[in-house]
Structures are given as structure tokens and as C-alpha cells.
């Protein structure tokens, strides 16, 4: 588990909005990957920082990434 995950930061990718552009993986390569359908998913056990995850959410042109900390939505 990453230090960030231990503090309660997590992200969720809306599969309804994700079109697989990949800005999230560019911003946070240790936190996002793609499934066989070409859609992004968050890797909670990956190597990432809070800032990278938030940047990934902010850079998503489809606003498909929600970031949460301790049950509260940040983005």
C-alpha cells in the first residue's frame, strides 16, 4: 500500500465518461492503467503521490476521475 493510500486518498474512474485519452496515465503513471477495452482504471496499490492523482483528475478532458479522501470528494 502506498503512503497516500494509507492516508485515505483514492480515485474512481467513471467508465461511462472515460474515453481512454490517457492524460491520467501521463500525469500519474503509477496510479492509472488501461483495461482491455481501453478505459482507464485507478491502481490503489500503485506508486503515486497525492499531487499526481489530483493532477490526473484535473487533466482528464472528460472529467471522468473523482478523487476521494476519507470518504469526502476532493475533485
C-alpha positions as CSV (number, residue, x, y, z in Angstrom):
1,X,0.0,0.0,0.0
2,X,1.3,3.4,-0.8
3,X,1.7,6.1,1.9
4,X,-1.1,8.0,0.1
5,X,-3.5,5.1,0.2
6,X,-2.8,4.6,3.8
7,X,-3.9,8.2,4.4
8,X,-7.2,7.5,2.7
9,X,-6.7,9.0,-0.8
10,X,-8.4,7.1,-3.6
11,X,-9.7,7.7,-7.0
12,X,-12.5,6.3,-9.1
13,X,-12.8,6.4,-12.9
14,X,-16.3,6.7,-14.3
15,X,-16.5,4.1,-17.1
16,X,-19.4,6.0,-18.5
17,X,-17.3,9.1,-19.1
18,X,-13.8,7.6,-19.8
19,X,-12.9,7.5,-23.5
20,X,-9.3,6.3,-23.0
21,X,-7.4,9.5,-24.0
22,X,-4.7,8.7,-21.4
23,X,-4.0,12.1,-19.7
24,X,-4.4,10.4,-16.4
25,X,-1.6,7.8,-17.1
26,X,0.6,10.6,-18.3
27,X,0.1,12.6,-15.2
28,X,0.1,9.7,-12.8
29,X,1.7,6.6,-14.5
30,X,1.9,4.7,-11.2
31,X,-1.7,5.2,-10.4
32,X,-3.6,4.6,-13.7
33,X,-3.6,1.9,-16.3
34,X,-5.9,0.7,-19.1
35,X,-8.1,-2.3,-19.3
36,X,-8.7,-4.4,-22.4
37,X,-11.5,-2.1,-23.6
38,X,-9.0,0.9,-23.5
39,X,-10.6,2.5,-20.5
40,X,-8.6,3.8,-17.5
41,X,-8.7,2.4,-14.0
42,X,-7.1,3.5,-10.8
43,X,-4.4,1.3,-9.2
44,X,-4.7,1.9,-5.4
45,X,-1.7,-0.2,-4.7
46,X,0.4,1.5,-7.4
47,X,3.2,4.0,-6.8
48,X,1.8,7.5,-6.9
49,X,1.6,10.7,-4.9
50,X,-1.5,12.7,-3.9
51,X,-0.5,15.5,-6.2
52,X,-0.2,13.1,-9.2
53,X,-3.6,11.7,-8.6
54,X,-5.2,15.1,-8.3
55,X,-3.3,16.3,-11.4
56,X,-4.7,13.2,-13.3
57,X,-8.2,14.1,-12.3
58,X,-7.7,17.7,-13.2
59,X,-6.2,16.9,-16.6
60,X,-9.0,14.5,-17.7
61,X,-10.8,16.2,-20.5
62,X,-13.9,14.1,-19.8
63,X,-13.9,14.8,-16.0
64,X,-14.1,11.0,-15.6
65,X,-12.0,10.8,-12.4
66,X,-13.2,11.5,-8.9
67,X,-10.7,11.8,-6.1
68,X,-11.7,11.0,-2.5
69,X,-10.0,11.3,0.8
70,X,-11.5,9.6,3.9
71,X,-14.9,9.4,2.2
72,X,-15.0,13.1,1.1
73,X,-14.9,14.0,-2.6
74,X,-12.0,16.3,-3.5
75,X,-12.4,16.6,-7.2
